[in-house]
Amino acid sequence: MNNEKNYFIYRLRLSPKYQNGKNWTNSTQETIQEHVNFLNELGNQGKLIFAGRTDLDLGNENQFGIALILAHSQKEAEEMMAKDPGVEAGIHLSEVSPFRLAISHFKNII
């Protein structure tokens, strides 16, 4: 396996059912907390650079989340994200794409 790690961008969108807040249950909220814990653990393992989402309402068609991750290959990145509890539960639809970091100013994060 290639020892060099590469950046991948992980894009999440809510599946249509969960774009309506009326469909969110306690179980859905618990799964989202597991999703947050999962991403945080990737960070603890050195695999996650950052994650977040747009600050838009659930039903807004422009609402999405992203995570910048490190992996050796596209396959590894896809396998990593397939284990996300939100994806496994069908709450999130996901895409993983290679990402080329061109400019960074992480020192500006507040």
Order of alpha helices (4+ residues) and beta strands (2+ residues): beta-alpha-beta-beta-alpha-alpha-beta
